[in-house]
Amino acid sequence: MSQPISPELREWLVSQLAAGHSVPALRASMRAAGWQDAATDLALAQLEAGFPHVEVARPRRTEMPGPDLEGAPLYIDAGDRRVQVLQTMRHPRVVVFGNLLSPEECEGLIAAARVRLARSLTVETRTGGEVLNVDRTSEGMFFERGENDIVARLEQRIAALLRWPVEFGEGLQILRYAPGAQYRPHYDYFDPGEPGTPTILKRGGQRVATLVMYLQEPDQGGATTFPDVGLEVAPVRGTGVFFSYEDPDPATRTLHGGAPVLAGEKWVATKWLREREFK
């Protein structure tokens, strides 16, 4: 039996979009409430086709983290460091930076992290906690924001470079990939359809961007890959790759992974940016 699309449902959908909820989140909510996929698709299609004012109400992020690339600069002043712009892509929004960290900063982060390494966990969106993930075979740890001089200095540099407040960033994560270790392709945003996501979002909202920084390059392998667009970023020490995602949706084309390390060790530092203050 088909499910009727009532005026009340349309009004609810409009109000949820205006409140900042994404279409995937609405779809998941309707499915959880017992709506059939066909009826859900029809309701969302009617909003687009029959209610043009919905586009006005549809929220768009007015601000996103990212460097100022107006004028196609080769270098960007990040406060205490002149950072190179090595490569850019529009969709997905990807920027590769050179000279982001000094060799001394890379070594300092590795030394401070080494004694605290443990098998890497991932955020579990079904529960809101953390679990071991067979797709992620690295070792890692987290620094608190501003935990030491190097971390604090790097966080200020990232904030200036990406024009995003320090307080909107998660703690810096350090990862070590031994030979054979990898992280299979995944998304960094939190899936709106998972039951644990609302709990995760209470700490700072959605993730909206990622910055992966290479502290030690392996002898072979270990590239950061973007399978949807055929992009591979070599893990060269002192460089970093930034990418952002306006919506928690595969349409952002931000599927990415860490290719297996074939020889040597790869060390990276990852900074995830949230849409508001991370607590």
C-alpha positions, 0 to 999 in steps of 0.5 A: 500500500502506498503512503500518502504525502500529506501537507504536514509531512511537506511542512516538516521536511521544509522545517527540517531543511531550514534547521540545517538537517541534510537530505540524507539525514531526513531520508534516514529519519523517515526510514526509521519512522516506517516510511517506505523508500518509494514514498520517501523519494516521492516526498523529497522529489515533490519538494524540489519540483513542486515547492521552489521556495524550498531551495531558498530554505535549504541551508547552505554553509556560508563559511567553510574552512580552507586557504585563501586561494584568490589570485592563485598564490604559490605561497600563503602566509600562515603566521609563523610559516610560509606555506607552499600551494603545490596542488589544488582540486575543485571537486572534491575540494583538495589542496596539497601544501608544501613546507607545512612543518619543519623537520624538527617539528616532525621529529618532535611530534613523533618522539612525543607520540611514540611512547603513547601509541596504541592500536588505532580506533575509529569512531563508532557511529552506531553507538557513539563510542570507539572500536577497533576497525579491521580496515585500519591497521595503524597505531596511534594516539591523540594530543589534547589541544595545546598539549605541548609547544609544538602542538600549540604552534601547529594548531595556530598555524593551521587556524591561520592557514585554513581560516578556522578557529583553533577551538573548532578542531579536534585534538591532533591525532598521530598515526604510525603505519608499519610495513603492510599497514593501511587504512581502506577507503572511507569518509571522515564525516559522521553518517547521519543515518547511524543511531550513534551520530547524534551523540557524536555531534553533541561535542562539536557538530559535524566534521567539515574538513580534514588535514593530513600531515606527513611526519615521516615518509616511507620508502615505498607506498603509503599514498593518500588516495581519493578513489572517486577521482583517481588522485594519489598524494605522495606522503612527503615529510613536511607536506599535507593534504587538506580536503573539505566536505560541505555535506555528510554525503558521498556526493562530496567525492571525499572517499579516501584512504591510506594505501599500504606501506610497502617498505619503511614507516609512515607517520602522519598527523591528522587534524579534523575540523568541526562546524563549531567548537569541539568540547 
